[in-house]
Amino acid sequence: MPKDSIDQMVDEWTAHGSGLDVSALQVIGRLFRCAGHGQAAVVGALRPLGLSYGDFDVLNTLRRRADPGGTHPRALAETALITSGAMTARLDRLERGGLVARDPDPADRRAVRIRLTEAGAELAEKALDAVLAADEEFLAPLSAAQREALAALLKELLLHNESGR
C-alpha cells in the first residue's frame, strides 16, 4: 500500500529513535490533513459564487432554520462560534450584497431579526449544491459502507469530546 504524508512523518519519528509513541498521529494527523483538504475543496466550490465559508454558513443557517420572523444575530453568532462583532461585519457584507435583510424585532424594538432575501435564498441553494458536490468528490474513494463506518467512528469521538470531558 502506498505511503501518505502521515506515514512519512511517523517513519521519520521512528527513525529518530526518540522512543516516542507517535501512534496517535496515525489518526489525528490524518483527521487534520483530511479536514484541510476538505475545507480547501469547499472554499474552492464557493469561490465562483463569490462567497466565503463564513458567508455560506450564515446563508444556509438562515435557510435551514427557516425562522418565520427571522433569526436573531446573536443566535447566528452562537451557531457559527464567532463573536457578535464578527457576525455584525458578516451581516453588513451580506446585507450590502442584497442577500439578507434586517427587520425590526416585534418583541424588542432594540433588536433586529435577520432573514434571507429572495436573492439570498437562491444563492444559498446554489452554494449548498456546490458544497455537497465538493463533499461527494472528496469522499468518492470510500464505499457507502466505509462512509457509514467512518461517520459512526467520528460521531463517537465528537460525542465524547463535545460532552465537556
N, CA, C and O atoms as a DFTB+ gen file, in Angstrom:
660 C
 N C O
     1  1       0.849      -1.184       0.000
     2  2       0.000       0.000       0.000
     3  2       0.895       1.247       0.000
     4  3       1.894       1.285       0.717
     5  1       0.549       2.257      -0.789
     6  2       1.387       3.465      -0.833
     7  2       1.381       4.212       0.500
     8  3       0.454       4.086       1.300
     9  1       2.424       4.981       0.713
    10  2       2.538       5.759       1.948
    11  2       2.017       7.174       1.723
    12  3       2.226       7.775       0.668
    13  1       1.338       7.686       2.736
    14  2       0.869       9.068       2.681
    15  2       1.800       9.940       3.530
    16  3       2.789       9.458       4.084
    17  1       1.474      11.207       3.620
    18  2       2.332      12.146       4.352
    19  2       2.422      11.808       5.835
    20  3       3.440      12.087       6.468
    21  1       1.384      11.217       6.391
    22  2       1.413      10.851       7.811
    23  2       2.330       9.647       8.031
    24  3       3.072       9.600       9.013
    25  1       2.278       8.672       7.115
    26  2       3.219       7.545       7.202
    27  2       4.652       8.059       7.205
    28  3       5.483       7.597       7.986
    29  1       4.933       9.003       6.341
    30  2       6.290       9.549       6.264
    31  2       6.679      10.223       7.577
    32  3       7.809      10.079       8.044
    33  1       5.736      10.962       8.173
    34  2       6.011      11.643       9.436
    35  2       6.292      10.617      10.545
    36  3       7.245      10.768      11.309
    37  1       5.468       9.593      10.622
    38  2       5.647       8.551      11.640
    39  2       6.977       7.829      11.421
    40  3       7.702       7.547      12.375
    41  1       7.291       7.533      10.158
    42  2       8.567       6.868       9.846
    43  2       9.756       7.719      10.290
    44  3      10.746       7.196      10.803
    45  1       9.651       9.028      10.089
    46  2      10.738       9.919      10.498
    47  2      10.909       9.920      12.009
    48  3      12.033       9.906      12.511
    49  1       9.785       9.938      12.742
    50  2       9.875       9.897      14.197
    51  2      10.454       8.569      14.662
    52  3      11.257       8.530      15.595
    53  1      10.050       7.487      14.017
    54  2      10.569       6.170      14.383
    55  2      12.072       6.106      14.123
    56  3      12.830       5.608      14.954
    57  1      12.497       6.612      12.968
    58  2      13.923       6.613      12.624
    59  2      14.718       7.520      13.556
    60  3      15.912       7.309      13.773
    61  1      14.056       8.520      14.098
    62  2      14.709       9.464      15.006
    63  2      15.204       8.761      16.260
    64  3      16.150       9.214      16.906
    65  1      14.557       7.650      16.598
    66  2      14.998       6.859      17.737
    67  2      14.670       7.457      19.081
    68  3      15.299       7.098      20.076
    69  1      13.719       8.348      19.150
    70  2      13.392       9.007      20.420
    71  2      12.571       8.123      21.350
    72  3      12.463       8.399      22.545
    73  1      11.995       7.060      20.797
    74  2      11.162       6.188      21.616
    75  2       9.782       6.745      21.892
    76  3       9.021       6.169      22.670
    77  1       9.454       7.861      21.261
    78  2       8.124       8.450      21.440
    79  2       7.051       7.551      20.830
    80  3       7.265       6.944      19.781
    81  1       5.904       7.471      21.488
    82  2       4.762       6.768      20.917
    83  2       3.981       7.775      20.081
    84  3       3.226       8.584      20.621
    85  1       4.160       7.727      18.786
    86  2       3.503       8.674      17.876
    87  2       2.326       8.019      17.150
    88  3       1.880       8.513      16.115
    89  1       1.834       6.924      17.687
    90  2       0.747       6.201      17.017
    91  2      -0.526       7.045      16.888
    92  3      -1.301       6.845      15.953
    93  1      -0.749       7.976      17.805
    94  2      -1.944       8.836      17.703
    95  2      -1.922       9.667      16.422
    96  3      -2.974      10.047      15.908
    97  1      -0.720       9.952      15.905
    98  2      -0.621      10.695      14.646
    99  2      -1.288       9.963      13.492
   100  3      -1.765      10.584      12.543
   101  1      -1.320       8.622      13.583
   102  2      -1.965       7.845      12.520
   103  2      -3.418       8.283      12.339
   104  3      -3.942       8.265      11.226
   105  1      -4.064       8.675      13.435
   106  2      -5.462       9.109      13.373
   107  2      -5.557      10.637      13.337
   108  3      -6.139      11.206      12.414
   109  1      -4.986      11.286      14.335
   110  2      -5.133      12.744      14.455
   111  2      -4.506      13.463      13.268
   112  3      -5.097      14.394      12.720
   113  1      -3.329      13.042      12.875
   114  2      -2.679      13.666      11.721
   115  2      -3.536      13.538      10.470
   116  3      -3.679      14.491       9.704
   117  1      -4.099      12.363      10.272
   118  2      -4.954      12.159       9.095
   119  2      -6.250      12.951       9.195
   120  3      -6.736      13.473       8.192
   121  1      -6.820      13.047      10.409
   122  2      -8.020      13.874      10.577
   123  2      -7.733      15.320      10.175
   124  3      -8.496      15.934       9.429
   125  1      -6.620      15.850      10.681
   126  2      -6.268      17.238      10.372
   127  2      -5.991      17.432       8.882
   128  3      -6.458      18.401       8.283
   129  1      -5.240      16.523       8.289
   130  2      -4.927      16.651       6.861
   131  2      -6.200      16.540       6.026
   132  3      -6.406      17.321       5.097
   133  1      -7.054      15.571       6.355
   134  2      -8.317      15.421       5.614
   135  2      -9.208      16.652       5.793
   136  3      -9.835      17.115       4.840
   137  1      -9.260      17.175       7.016
   138  2     -10.062      18.378       7.259
   139  2      -9.548      19.538       6.400
   140  3     -10.338      20.289       5.827
   141  1      -8.237      19.677       6.315
   142  2      -7.662      20.744       5.493
   143  2      -7.992      20.582       4.023
   144  3      -8.344      21.551       3.350
   145  1      -7.880      19.356       3.522
   146  2      -8.211      19.107       2.113
   147  2      -9.704      19.311       1.861
   148  3     -10.094      19.879       0.840
   149  1     -10.531      18.848       2.790
   150  2     -11.978      19.035       2.641
   151  2     -12.365      20.498       2.679
   152  3     -13.204      20.946       1.897
   153  1     -11.757      21.242       3.582
   154  2     -12.043      22.673       3.676
   155  2     -11.604      23.397       2.399
   156  3     -12.317      24.271       1.905
   157  1     -10.454      23.042       1.875
   158  2      -9.981      23.660       0.632
   159  2     -10.943      23.361      -0.522
   160  3     -11.190      24.225      -1.363
   161  1     -11.482      22.150      -0.563
   162  2     -12.435      21.799      -1.613
   163  2     -13.710      22.629      -1.492
   164  3     -14.255      23.084      -2.498
   165  1     -14.180      22.824      -0.276
   166  2     -15.396      23.622      -0.050
   167  2     -15.148      25.087      -0.410
   168  3     -15.966      25.717      -1.082
   169  1     -14.028      25.615       0.037
   170  2     -13.690      27.014      -0.284
   171  2     -13.604      27.192      -1.800
   172  3     -14.079      28.191      -2.340
   173  1     -12.998      26.223      -2.482
   174  2     -12.906      26.279      -3.943
   175  2     -14.267      26.215      -4.614
   176  3     -14.481      26.856      -5.643
   177  1     -15.186      25.453      -4.048
   178  2     -16.540      25.346      -4.612
   179  2     -17.325      26.640      -4.417
   180  3     -18.182      26.975      -5.234
   181  1     -17.037      27.367      -3.339
   182  2     -17.759      28.613      -3.047
   183  2     -17.187      29.825      -3.781
   184  3     -17.896      30.802      -4.021
   185  1     -15.906      29.757      -4.134
   186  2     -15.236      30.900      -4.756
   187  2     -15.970      31.419      -5.996
   188  3     -16.161      32.630      -6.109
   189  1     -16.394      30.546      -6.942
   190  2     -17.091      31.074      -8.130
   191  2     -18.416      31.767      -7.805
   192  3     -18.927      32.549      -8.607
   193  1     -18.966      31.477      -6.631
   194  2     -20.220      32.106      -6.217
   195  2     -19.978      33.399      -5.447
   196  3     -20.925      34.085      -5.064
   197  1     -18.704      33.729      -5.220
   198  2     -18.361      34.956      -4.508
   199  2     -18.614      34.884      -3.015
   200  3     -18.808      35.912      -2.366
   201  1     -18.614      33.674      -2.463
   202  2     -18.897      33.508      -1.037
   203  2     -17.685      32.966      -0.290
   204  3     -16.933      32.140      -0.808
   205  1     -17.514      33.440       0.922
   206  2     -16.564      32.822       1.838
   207  2     -17.303      31.701       2.549
   208  3     -18.524      31.590       2.443
   209  1     -16.560      30.866       3.276
   210  2     -17.220      29.816       4.037
   211  2     -18.126      30.429       5.111
   212  3     -19.214      29.918       5.376
   213  1     -17.675      31.517       5.722
   214  2     -18.488      32.194       6.740
   215  2     -19.798      32.703       6.181
   216  3     -20.844      32.569       6.818
   217  1     -19.749      33.295       4.978
   218  2     -20.978      33.771       4.334
   219  2     -21.916      32.604       4.034
   220  3     -23.122      32.677       4.271
   221  1     -21.333      31.528       3.508
   222  2     -22.112      30.318       3.223
   223  2     -22.796      29.823       4.491
   224  3     -23.973      29.464       4.475
   225  1     -22.049      29.807       5.581
   226  2     -22.577      29.323       6.851
   227  2     -23.778      30.146       7.300
   228  3     -24.786      29.582       7.725
   229  1     -23.685      31.466       7.212
   230  2     -24.798      32.331       7.618
   231  2     -26.012      32.092       6.725
   232  3     -27.120      31.889       7.219
   233  1     -25.802      32.118       5.412
   234  2     -26.924      31.959       4.486
   235  2     -27.635      30.624       4.682
   236  3     -28.864      30.571       4.720
   237  1     -26.871      29.557       4.806
   238  2     -27.513      28.253       4.923
   239  2     -28.018      27.955       6.331
   240  3     -28.891      27.104       6.506
   241  1     -27.482      28.641       7.335
   242  2     -28.081      28.534       8.670
   243  2     -29.459      29.185       8.651
   244  3     -30.419      28.630       9.186
   245  1     -29.555      30.346       8.044
   246  2     -30.861      31.004       7.918
   247  2     -31.833      30.137       7.118
   248  3     -33.003      30.005       7.476
   249  1     -31.342      29.562       6.052
   250  2     -32.183      28.701       5.205
   251  2     -32.629      27.456       5.966
   252  3     -33.797      27.074       5.907
   253  1     -31.712      26.836       6.669
   254  2     -32.000      25.602       7.402
   255  2     -32.958      25.847       8.563
   256  3     -33.877      25.061       8.791
   257  1     -32.741      26.937       9.295
   258  2     -33.588      27.234      10.454
   259  2     -34.979      27.675      10.025
   260  3     -35.969      27.354      10.681
   261  1     -35.050      28.404       8.932
   262  2     -36.331      28.862       8.377
   263  2     -37.237      29.493       9.434
   264  3     -38.439      29.231       9.466
   265  1     -36.648      30.330      10.302
   266  2     -37.445      31.026      11.306
   267  2     -38.393      31.988      10.602
   268  3     -37.934      32.872       9.878
   269  1     -39.702      31.841      10.793
   270  2     -40.664      32.679      10.050
   271  2     -40.452      34.180      10.231
   272  3     -40.626      34.949       9.285
   273  1     -40.078      34.602      11.441
   274  2     -39.867      36.028      11.681
   275  2     -38.435      36.465      11.557
   276  3     -38.105      37.605      11.884
   277  1     -37.574      35.585      11.093
   278  2     -36.147      35.881      11.018
   279  2     -35.432      35.361      12.248
   280  3     -36.064      34.886      13.192
   281  1     -34.123      35.451      12.232
   282  2     -33.281      34.911      13.301
   283  2     -32.510      36.044      13.952
   284  3     -32.048      36.957      13.267
   285  1     -32.367      35.991      15.270
   286  2     -31.565      36.986      15.979
   287  2     -30.095      36.827      15.589
   288  3     -29.605      35.701      15.495
   289  1     -29.389      37.926      15.362
   290  2     -27.958      37.845      15.049
   291  2     -27.166      37.092      16.118
   292  3     -26.202      36.399      15.795
   293  1     -27.558      37.219      17.375
   294  2     -26.875      36.529      18.473
   295  2     -26.931      35.009      18.270
   296  3     -25.942      34.312      18.495
   297  1     -28.088      34.505      17.845
   298  2     -28.234      33.061      17.599
   299  2     -27.343      32.624      16.442
   300  3     -26.767      31.537      16.478
   301  1     -27.228      33.462      15.418
   302  2     -26.346      33.142      14.293
   303  2     -24.887      33.099      14.745
   304  3     -24.133      32.213      14.343
   305  1     -24.497      34.059      15.580
   306  2     -23.118      34.106      16.070
   307  2     -22.811      32.873      16.918
   308  3     -21.722      32.308      16.820
   309  1     -23.767      32.454      17.748
   310  2     -23.547      31.264      18.579
   311  2     -23.399      30.017      17.719
   312  3     -22.556      29.166      18.002
   313  1     -24.205      29.901      16.678
   314  2     -24.130      28.752      15.778
   315  2     -22.786      28.711      15.064
   316  3     -22.204      27.641      14.884
   317  1     -22.295      29.884      14.657
   318  2     -21.037      29.974      13.914
   319  2     -19.812      29.998      14.833
   320  3     -18.678      29.963      14.354
   321  1     -20.034      30.056      16.142
   322  2     -18.940      30.118      17.125
   323  2     -18.030      31.327      16.893
   324  3     -16.804      31.227      16.943
   325  1     -18.672      32.475      16.636
   326  2     -17.916      33.716      16.469
   327  2     -18.522      34.790      17.374
   328  3     -19.608      34.609      17.924
   329  1     -17.818      35.892      17.520
   330  2     -18.314      36.983      18.357
   331  2     -19.455      37.710      17.649
   332  3     -19.619      37.614      16.433
   333  1     -20.226      38.429      18.431
   334  2     -21.317      39.200      17.827
   335  2     -20.768      40.280      16.900
   336  3     -21.400      40.613      15.897
   337  1     -19.604      40.828      17.223
   338  2     -18.987      41.832      16.351
   339  2     -18.606      41.247      15.005
   340  3     -18.821      41.877      13.969
   341  1     -18.045      40.052      15.012
   342  2     -17.689      39.397      13.749
   343  2     -18.948      39.070      12.952
   344  3     -18.947      39.175      11.725
   345  1     -20.017      38.677      13.635
   346  2     -21.270      38.389      12.933
   347  2     -21.848      39.669      12.340
   348  3     -22.381      39.644      11.232
   349  1     -21.752      40.771      13.048
   350  2     -22.250      42.047      12.526
   351  2     -21.538      42.399      11.229
   352  3     -22.175      42.834      10.270
   353  1     -20.231      42.216      11.193
   354  2     -19.465      42.509       9.971
   355  2     -19.920      41.606       8.830
   356  3     -20.066      42.064       7.697
   357  1     -20.143      40.330       9.123
   358  2     -20.623      39.392       8.098
   359  2     -21.996      39.811       7.587
   360  3     -22.246      39.831       6.382
   361  1     -22.877      40.146       8.520
   362  2     -24.241      40.530       8.134
   363  2     -24.242      41.834       7.344
   364  3     -25.020      41.981       6.402
   365  1     -23.385      42.778       7.713
   366  2     -23.277      44.027       6.948
   367  2     -22.907      43.728       5.499
   368  3     -23.502      44.278       4.572
   369  1     -21.930      42.860       5.312
   370  2     -21.473      42.499       3.963
   371  2     -22.597      41.800       3.177
   372  3     -22.837      42.110       2.010
   373  1     -23.267      40.866       3.829
   374  2     -24.350      40.142       3.153
   375  2     -25.536      41.046       2.858
   376  3     -26.211      40.878       1.842
   377  1     -25.792      42.002       3.740
   378  2     -26.889      42.950       3.507
   379  2     -26.550      43.873       2.336
   380  3     -27.404      44.150       1.493
   381  1     -25.301      44.347       2.285
   382  2     -24.878      45.185       1.148
   383  2     -25.021      44.434      -0.172
   384  3     -25.320      45.033      -1.206
   385  1     -24.807      43.124      -0.132
   386  2     -24.943      42.295      -1.326
   387  2     -26.385      41.924      -1.652
   388  3     -26.641      41.234      -2.639
   389  1     -27.316      42.371      -0.838
   390  2     -28.726      42.079      -1.085
   391  2     -29.124      40.644      -0.769
   392  3     -30.130      40.151      -1.278
   393  1     -28.338      39.971       0.070
   394  2     -28.589      38.561       0.359
   395  2     -29.365      38.332       1.650
   396  3     -30.045      37.317       1.801
   397  1     -29.260      39.281       2.585
   398  2     -30.045      39.219       3.815
   399  2     -30.666      40.581       4.066
   400  3     -30.220      41.600       3.540
   401  1     -31.706      40.568       4.884
   402  2     -32.349      41.824       5.290
   403  2     -32.477      41.817       6.804
   404  3     -32.647      40.772       7.433
   405  1     -32.391      43.001       7.363
   406  2     -32.600      43.177       8.803
   407  2     -33.995      43.769       8.983
   408  3     -34.333      44.791       8.387
   409  1     -34.785      43.117       9.803
   410  2     -36.136      43.596      10.110
   411  2     -36.226      43.870      11.602
   412  3     -35.584      43.186      12.400
   413  1     -37.019      44.866      11.985
   414  2     -37.190      45.110      13.424
   415  2     -37.817      43.894      14.097
   416  3     -38.664      43.211      13.521
   417  1     -37.384      43.641      15.321
   418  2     -37.944      42.538      16.103
   419  2     -39.230      43.053      16.751
   420  3     -39.183      44.002      17.534
   421  1     -40.366      42.449      16.439
   422  2     -41.629      42.943      17.003
   423  2     -41.702      42.796      18.528
   424  3     -42.475      43.498      19.180
   425  1     -40.910      41.898      19.092
   426  2     -40.943      41.681      20.534
   427  2     -39.966      42.574      21.300
   428  3     -40.065      42.704      22.520
   429  1     -39.017      43.192      20.575
   430  2     -37.989      44.011      21.236
   431  2     -37.535      45.077      20.257
   432  3     -36.799      44.784      19.316
   433  1     -37.969      46.317      20.471
   434  2     -37.680      47.360      19.480
   435  2     -36.207      47.711      19.375
   436  3     -35.809      48.411      18.444
   437  1     -35.385      47.241      20.311
   438  2     -33.938      47.487      20.213
   439  2     -33.246      46.440      19.355
   440  3     -32.089      46.613      18.971
   441  1     -33.949      45.354      19.051
   442  2     -33.329      44.219      18.359
   443  2     -33.801      44.120      16.914
   444  3     -34.800      44.719      16.516
   445  1     -33.051      43.348      16.151
   446  2     -33.438      43.066      14.763
   447  2     -33.467      41.558      14.572
   448  3     -32.941      40.792      15.379
   449  1     -34.081      41.172      13.508
   450  2     -34.081      39.776      13.076
   451  2     -33.549      39.751      11.654
   452  3     -33.785      40.666      10.866
   453  1     -32.828      38.686      11.345
   454  2     -32.199      38.542      10.037
   455  2     -32.976      37.499       9.249
   456  3     -33.342      36.444       9.768
   457  1     -33.218      37.820       7.984
   458  2     -33.874      36.865       7.091
   459  2     -33.184      36.904       5.737
   460  3     -32.559      37.895       5.361
   461  1     -33.317      35.803       5.023
   462  2     -32.797      35.748       3.656
   463  2     -33.684      36.555       2.733
   464  3     -34.907      36.548       2.874
   465  1     -33.072      37.248       1.791
   466  2     -33.845      37.831       0.710
   467  2     -34.064      36.732      -0.333
   468  3     -33.533      35.630      -0.198
   469  1     -34.830      37.030      -1.348
   470  2     -35.029      36.047      -2.414
   471  2     -33.686      35.703      -3.077
   472  3     -33.393      34.539      -3.348
   473  1     -32.882      36.738      -3.329
   474  2     -31.563      36.504      -3.933
   475  2     -30.685      35.685      -2.998
   476  3     -29.925      34.828      -3.450
   477  1     -30.784      35.945      -1.693
   478  2     -30.002      35.192      -0.716
   479  2     -30.418      33.735      -0.672
   480  3     -29.569      32.849      -0.567
   481  1     -31.715      33.479      -0.750
   482  2     -32.203      32.094      -0.727
   483  2     -31.741      31.340      -1.970
   484  3     -31.360      30.172      -1.888
   485  1     -31.774      32.002      -3.108
   486  2     -31.325      31.365      -4.355
   487  2     -29.830      31.058      -4.302
   488  3     -29.398      29.974      -4.693
   489  1     -29.045      32.019      -3.816
   490  2     -27.602      31.798      -3.730
   491  2     -27.274      30.731      -2.682
   492  3     -26.364      29.927      -2.882
   493  1     -28.006      30.720      -1.574
   494  2     -27.789      29.698      -0.543
   495  2     -28.015      28.307      -1.124
   496  3     -27.262      27.379      -0.829
   497  1     -29.040      28.165      -1.939
   498  2     -29.321      26.859      -2.550
   499  2     -28.202      26.448      -3.510
   500  3     -27.744      25.306      -3.482
   501  1     -27.767      27.378      -4.355
   502  2     -26.663      27.078      -5.278
   503  2     -25.390      26.732      -4.515
   504  3     -24.664      25.810      -4.886
   505  1     -25.128      27.480      -3.450
   506  2     -23.917      27.249      -2.666
   507  2     -23.960      25.883      -1.988
   508  3     -22.956      25.171      -1.956
   509  1     -25.110      25.522      -1.450
   510  2     -25.213      24.215      -0.800
   511  2     -25.019      23.099      -1.818
   512  3     -24.353      22.104      -1.529
   513  1     -25.594      23.255      -3.005
   514  2     -25.382      22.254      -4.057
   515  2     -23.898      22.119      -4.390
   516  3     -23.396      21.009      -4.563
   517  1     -23.193      23.256      -4.479
   518  2     -21.759      23.236      -4.800
   519  2     -20.958      22.578      -3.681
   520  3     -20.037      21.806      -3.948
   521  1     -21.300      22.877      -2.441
   522  2     -20.581      22.298      -1.300
   523  2     -20.836      20.794      -1.211
   524  3     -19.909      20.021      -0.972
   525  1     -22.081      20.381      -1.402
   526  2     -22.385      18.949      -1.348
   527  2     -21.684      18.191      -2.475
   528  3     -21.251      17.055      -2.282
   529  1     -21.571      18.812      -3.641
   530  2     -20.844      18.182      -4.746
   531  2     -19.357      18.055      -4.401
   532  3     -18.739      17.033      -4.699
   533  1     -18.781      19.083      -3.776
   534  2     -17.377      19.019      -3.360
   535  2     -17.190      17.940      -2.291
   536  3     -16.197      17.212      -2.301
   537  1     -18.150      17.843      -1.371
   538  2     -18.086      16.802      -0.339
   539  2     -18.119      15.410      -0.967
   540  3     -17.352      14.526      -0.587
   541  1     -19.012      15.232      -1.927
   542  2     -19.119      13.928      -2.607
   543  2     -17.826      13.578      -3.331
   544  3     -17.367      12.436      -3.285
   545  1     -17.243      14.569      -3.997
   546  2     -15.984      14.331      -4.711
   547  2     -14.870      13.958      -3.738
   548  3     -14.061      13.075      -4.023
   549  1     -14.829      14.626      -2.598
   550  2     -13.812      14.331      -1.590
   551  2     -13.961      12.908      -1.057
   552  3     -12.970      12.217      -0.821
   553  1     -15.207      12.479      -0.868
   554  2     -15.474      11.151      -0.300
   555  2     -15.556      10.046      -1.350
   556  3     -15.802       8.890      -1.008
   557  1     -15.357      10.379      -2.602
   558  2     -15.504       9.410      -3.701
   559  2     -14.719       8.112      -3.512
   560  3     -15.224       7.056      -3.894
   561  1     -13.505       8.132      -2.940
   562  2     -12.777       6.861      -2.804
   563  2     -13.408       5.874      -1.815
   564  3     -13.025       4.704      -1.788
   565  1     -14.359       6.323      -1.013
   566  2     -14.958       5.466       0.011
   567  2     -16.284       4.881      -0.459
   568  3     -17.086       5.561      -1.099
   569  1     -16.500       3.616      -0.133
   570  2     -17.790       2.976      -0.430
   571  2     -18.832       3.489       0.567
   572  3     -18.493       4.152       1.547
   573  1     -20.086       3.177       0.306
   574  2     -21.156       3.571       1.221
   575  2     -20.933       2.977       2.607
   576  3     -21.159       3.649       3.614
   577  1     -20.495       1.735       2.666
   578  2     -20.247       1.082       3.959
   579  2     -19.078       1.745       4.685
   580  3     -19.127       1.928       5.902
   581  1     -18.037       2.103       3.951
   582  2     -16.885       2.776       4.572
   583  2     -17.293       4.148       5.111
   584  3     -16.873       4.540       6.199
   585  1     -18.109       4.874       4.350
   586  2     -18.588       6.182       4.807
   587  2     -19.392       6.036       6.091
   588  3     -19.221       6.808       7.034
   589  1     -20.260       5.047       6.118
   590  2     -21.096       4.824       7.298
   591  2     -20.235       4.487       8.508
   592  3     -20.468       5.003       9.600
   593  1     -19.242       3.625       8.318
   594  2     -18.353       3.241       9.421
   595  2     -17.539       4.443       9.899
   596  3     -17.393       4.660      11.102
   597  1     -17.017       5.211       8.969
   598  2     -16.231       6.389       9.333
   599  2     -17.095       7.409      10.068
   600  3     -16.671       7.976      11.075
   601  1     -18.297       7.640       9.568
   602  2     -19.209       8.582      10.220
   603  2     -19.514       8.142      11.651
   604  3     -19.568       8.974      12.556
   605  1     -19.713       6.849      11.857
   606  2     -20.009       6.344      13.195
   607  2     -18.819       6.538      14.137
   608  3     -18.997       6.925      15.292
   609  1     -17.623       6.273      13.650
   610  2     -16.425       6.447      14.477
   611  2     -16.197       7.922      14.820
   612  3     -15.882       8.259      15.961
   613  1     -16.357       8.786      13.834
   614  2     -16.175      10.213      14.079
   615  2     -17.236      10.736      15.040
   616  3     -16.951      11.589      15.881
   617  1     -18.444      10.231      14.917
   618  2     -19.521      10.631      15.831
   619  2     -19.164      10.251      17.262
   620  3     -19.395      11.025      18.191
   621  1     -18.605       9.067      17.435
   622  2     -18.203       8.632      18.772
   623  2     -17.160       9.586      19.357
   624  3     -17.236       9.951      20.530
   625  1     -16.199       9.981      18.547
   626  2     -15.192      10.940      19.007
   627  2     -15.824      12.281      19.370
   628  3     -15.504      12.867      20.404
   629  1     -16.726      12.765      18.508
   630  2     -17.371      14.051      18.782
   631  2     -18.227      14.001      20.033
   632  3     -18.174      14.913      20.857
   633  1     -19.011      12.951      20.183
   634  2     -19.857      12.851      21.376
   635  2     -19.013      12.879      22.643
   636  3     -19.364      13.544      23.617
   637  1     -17.912      12.160      22.623
   638  2     -17.030      12.143      23.800
   639  2     -16.434      13.529      24.063
   640  3     -16.390      13.978      25.209
   641  1     -15.985      14.193      23.028
   642  2     -15.294      15.470      23.203
   643  2     -16.219      16.665      23.310
   644  3     -15.828      17.695      23.860
   645  1     -17.436      16.556      22.799
   646  2     -18.399      17.646      22.931
   647  2     -19.135      17.590      24.257
   648  3     -19.822      18.544      24.621
   649  1     -19.005      16.502      24.978
   650  2     -19.712      16.364      26.252
   651  2     -19.056      17.171      27.358
   652  3     -19.574      17.218      28.474
   653  1     -17.931      17.804      27.074
   654  2     -17.258      18.631      28.051
   655  2     -16.247      17.897      28.898
   656  3     -15.730      18.448      29.870
   657  1     -15.958      16.661      28.543
   658  2     -14.964      15.893      29.317
   659  2     -13.573      16.363      29.009
   660  3     -12.608      15.837      29.563
